[in-house]
Amino acid sequence: MENNVVDGVVGNAVGAIQAVPEKVQASADALKDLISSLSGMAVDFGLKLIAAIVVLVGGLWIAKRLARSFRRILERRKLEPSLVSFLSSFMNIVLRIMVVIITLATVGVQMTSIVAVLGAASLAIGMALSGTMQNFAGGIVIMFLKPFKVGDVITTADGKTGIVKKIMIFTTEIHTFDNQAVLLPNGALSNAQITNLSVNDTRRTDITVGISYGDSFDVARREILAILDADDRVLKTPGAVVVIDALGDSSVVLIVRYWTTVADLLDCRADILERIYKTLPKKKIHFPFPQMDVHVSK
């Protein structure tokens, strides 16, 4: 009986020892298959990644060329520069988004996944960038209503004055007269008060002049009108006028009104002021300093 037990134990041990090489071989085969599968996946992903990089670089280059060609087509059709700038900027952004989508599809991302991600991202971005979307809508409003165009001189509600250089999707670029570039959000421009100084070809200028009490108003008016009549930039119609506007504390306040073209507005005003300042004192018309009469009673 003891011999039978010993023989059974020995047999089991021998069987287990014989099974070890088979398990090791199976594990080795499984590991080899895993490595082979991972290698194939790595090679496949690497090829897709290289292709995606090529698509991205080449797509961006093609998108840039297409955007330029689109801009040239619009310019050849002689559209307004503001509309050309807006549409070109919009087309450039659309082409770049398409390149990114194609690149993701090349890597292996499913289109349904891309659409789902874009939908969620659009919602999140729309909530986070509500002001930017407002600027986009403002740009569209500016394009259709055309309160101003490229080349116009405008004054914004916060007092910024400059020449419109570009009307883009989200912002409008103006250059001030001291050559500063200012980017203004389209949302604010479409909703706020804008003064377009270039709509009309002519503008009226009002100059305030104070003369001393006791000086002749008739002489002052005659000399100022002579100065205006001698300047070819001052329009004859409507005619210039000089009237008393107020009796101030220290002077008689005159208003000088005349019309010029928009192009001559600033230079003409500066020259007229200089001539008034030099001419009136020669005719015994004085510009008084602020003064106050003090009466002392005992």
C-alpha positions in Angstrom: 0.0 0.0 0.0 2.8 2.4 0.9 4.4 1.6 -2.4 1.2 2.6 -4.2 1.1 6.0 -2.5 4.7 6.7 -3.2 4.2 5.7 -6.8 1.2 8.1 -7.1 3.1 11.1 -5.6 6.1 10.5 -7.9 3.8 10.2 -10.9 2.1 13.5 -10.1 5.4 15.2 -9.7 6.7 13.9 -12.9 3.5 15.0 -14.7 3.8 18.5 -13.2 7.4 18.7 -14.3 6.6 17.6 -17.8 3.7 20.2 -18.0 6.0 23.2 -17.0 7.8 23.4 -20.4 4.4 23.3 -22.2 3.1 26.3 -20.1 6.4 28.2 -20.6 6.1 27.6 -24.3 2.5 28.7 -24.3 3.4 31.9 -22.4 6.3 32.6 -24.7 4.0 32.2 -27.7 1.4 34.5 -26.2 4.1 37.1 -25.4 5.4 36.8 -28.9 2.0 37.3 -30.4 1.4 40.4 -28.1 4.7 41.9 -29.1 4.0 41.2 -32.7 0.5 42.8 -32.4 1.9 45.8 -30.5 4.6 46.2 -33.1 2.1 46.1 -35.9 -0.1 48.6 -34.1 2.8 50.9 -33.5 4.0 50.8 -37.1 0.4 51.4 -38.3 -0.1 54.3 -35.9 3.4 55.7 -36.8 2.5 55.6 -40.5 -0.9 57.3 -39.8 0.9 59.9 -37.6 3.4 60.7 -40.4 0.6 60.9 -42.9 -1.3 63.2 -40.5 1.7 65.5 -40.1 2.1 65.6 -43.9 -1.6 66.4 -44.3 -1.5 69.1 -41.7 1.5 70.9 -43.1 0.4 70.5 -46.7 -3.2 71.3 -45.9 -2.2 74.6 -44.1 0.0 75.5 -47.0 -2.9 74.8 -49.5 -5.4 76.7 -47.3 -3.1 79.7 -47.2 -2.8 79.7 -51.0 -6.6 79.2 -51.4 -7.3 82.1 -49.1 -5.0 84.3 -51.1 -6.6 83.2 -54.3 -10.0 83.9 -52.9 -9.0 87.3 -51.8 -7.6 88.1 -55.3 -10.9 86.9 -56.9 -12.8 89.3 -54.6 -10.5 92.1 -55.4 -10.8 91.5 -59.2 -14.6 91.7 -58.8 -14.0 95.2 -57.3 -15.9 94.6 -54.1 -15.5 97.0 -51.2 -12.2 96.6 -49.3 -14.1 96.1 -46.1 -16.1 93.2 -47.5 -13.0 91.7 -49.1 -11.2 91.8 -45.7 -14.1 90.3 -43.9 -14.8 87.4 -46.3 -11.1 86.6 -46.7 -10.7 86.4 -42.9 -13.8 84.1 -42.6 -12.6 81.8 -45.5 -9.1 81.5 -43.9 -10.6 80.3 -40.6 -13.0 77.9 -42.3 -10.2 76.3 -44.4 -8.0 75.9 -41.3 -10.8 74.1 -39.5 -11.3 71.8 -42.4 -7.6 70.9 -42.4 -7.7 70.1 -38.7 -10.7 67.8 -39.2 -9.1 66.0 -42.1 -5.9 65.6 -40.1 -7.8 64.0 -37.2 -9.6 61.6 -39.6 -6.2 60.6 -41.0 -4.9 59.6 -37.6 -7.9 57.4 -37.3 -10.4 59.4 -35.3 -13.9 58.5 -36.4 -16.0 61.3 -38.0 -18.9 60.6 -35.6 -16.5 61.2 -32.8 -15.2 64.4 -34.4 -18.8 65.7 -34.9 -19.7 64.9 -31.3 -16.5 66.5 -30.0 -17.1 69.6 -32.2 -20.7 69.8 -31.0 -19.7 69.7 -27.3 -16.8 72.0 -27.9 -19.0 74.5 -29.8 -21.4 74.6 -26.9 -18.6 75.1 -24.3 -16.8 77.6 -26.5 -20.0 79.5 -27.2 -20.8 79.8 -23.5 -17.2 80.8 -22.6 -16.7 83.1 -25.6 -20.2 84.8 -25.7 -18.5 88.1 -26.2 -16.5 86.8 -29.1 -19.6 85.4 -30.7 -21.2 88.8 -30.2 -18.2 90.4 -32.0 -18.7 87.9 -34.9 -22.4 88.9 -35.1 -21.4 92.5 -35.0 -19.0 92.0 -37.9 -21.9 90.6 -40.0 -24.1 93.5 -39.0 -21.4 96.0 -40.1 -21.0 94.2 -43.4 -24.7 94.4 -44.2 -25.7 97.8 -42.8 -22.3 99.4 -43.7 -22.3 102.3 -41.1 -18.7 102.8 -42.3 -16.2 101.2 -44.7 -12.4 101.0 -45.2 -11.0 104.4 -45.6 -13.6 106.3 -43.6 -12.7 108.4 -40.6 -14.9 107.5 -37.6 -15.2 108.6 -34.0 -16.3 105.9 -31.5 -18.5 106.3 -28.5 -15.5 106.4 -26.2 -13.8 109.2 -28.2 -11.4 107.3 -30.4 -11.0 108.9 -33.9 -9.1 107.3 -36.8 -9.1 105.9 -40.3 -10.7 102.5 -40.8 -8.0 100.2 -42.2 -9.5 96.7 -41.8 -12.9 95.2 -41.0 -12.2 91.6 -39.8 -14.5 88.9 -38.4 -14.2 89.9 -34.8 -12.5 93.3 -34.7 -12.1 96.4 -36.8 -8.7 98.1 -37.1 -8.4 101.9 -37.2 -5.3 104.1 -37.3 -5.4 107.3 -35.3 -4.0 110.5 -36.6 -0.8 110.0 -34.5 -0.4 106.6 -36.3 -1.5 104.3 -33.5 -3.2 101.0 -34.5 -6.4 100.4 -32.5 -8.4 97.2 -32.6 -12.1 97.7 -31.8 -14.5 94.9 -31.0 -17.2 94.6 -33.7 -19.9 93.9 -31.1 -19.4 97.3 -29.4 -19.1 99.1 -32.8 -22.4 97.6 -34.0 -24.3 98.5 -30.8 -22.8 101.9 -29.9 -22.9 105.3 -31.4 -20.5 105.8 -34.3 -19.8 109.2 -35.9 -18.7 108.8 -39.5 -16.8 111.9 -40.5 -16.4 110.8 -44.1 -20.0 110.5 -45.2 -20.3 114.1 -46.3 -17.7 115.9 -48.4 -18.0 119.2 -46.6 -17.9 120.2 -42.9 -18.6 123.3 -40.9 -16.0 124.6 -38.5 -16.9 126.7 -35.4 -14.1 128.8 -33.8 -14.7 130.7 -30.5 -12.9 134.1 -30.2 -13.1 136.4 -27.2 -12.5 140.1 -27.5 -12.3 142.8 -24.8 -15.4 144.8 -23.7 -15.2 148.2 -25.4 -13.4 147.0 -28.6 -15.4 147.4 -31.8 -17.3 144.3 -32.8 -17.8 145.6 -36.3 -14.1 145.9 -36.8 -13.4 142.5 -35.4 -16.1 140.9 -37.7 -14.9 142.8 -40.8 -11.2 141.6 -40.2 -12.2 138.0 -39.5 -14.4 137.8 -42.6 -11.6 139.3 -44.7 -9.3 136.5 -43.4 -11.8 133.9 -44.3 -12.4 135.4 -47.7 -8.7 135.4 -48.5 -8.4 131.6 -47.9 -9.3 129.6 -50.9 -10.1 126.5 -48.8 -13.0 128.3 -47.2 -16.1 127.6 -49.3 -18.1 130.6 -50.5 -21.4 128.7 -50.2 -22.6 128.5 -47.6 -21.0 131.8 -46.6 -19.0 132.5 -43.5 -20.6 134.3 -40.5 -19.3 136.0 -37.4 -21.8 136.6 -34.6 -21.8 137.4 -30.9 -22.4 134.2 -29.0 -22.3 135.3 -25.4 -21.3 138.2 -23.1 -18.8 136.5 -20.8 -17.4 137.5 -17.5 -14.1 138.7 -19.1 -14.8 139.0 -22.8 -17.4 139.3 -25.6 -17.5 135.8 -27.1 -17.7 135.6 -30.9 -18.5 132.5 -32.9 -16.8 132.2 -36.3 -18.5 129.7 -38.6 -17.3 128.7 -42.1 -17.4 125.6 -44.3 -14.5 123.6 -45.9 -14.0 120.2 -47.4 -13.2 117.4 -45.1 -9.7 117.1 -46.4 -8.9 120.8 -45.6 -10.6 120.8 -42.2 -7.7 120.6 -39.8 -5.1 122.6 -41.7 -7.5 125.4 -42.6 -8.6 125.8 -39.0 -5.1 126.0 -37.7 -4.2 128.7 -40.3 -7.4 130.7 -39.6 -6.7 130.7 -35.9 -3.1 131.9 -36.5 -4.2 134.8 -38.7 -6.9 135.9 -36.3 -4.4 135.9 -33.5 -1.9 138.0 -35.5 -4.3 140.4 -37.3 -6.8 141.5 -34.6 -4.3 143.2 -32.2 -3.0 145.3 -35.2 -6.6 146.7 -35.5 -6.7 147.4 -31.7 -8.8 144.4 -31.0 -7.6 142.7 -27.8 -7.9 139.2 -26.3 -8.5 139.8 -22.6 -7.2 137.7 -19.8 -9.7 136.3 -17.3 -10.3 139.1 -14.8 -12.5 139.9 -11.8 -13.5 143.3 -10.5 -13.4 143.6 -6.7 -15.3 146.4 -4.9 -14.4 147.1 -1.3 -17.0 148.9 0.8 -16.1 150.6 4.0 
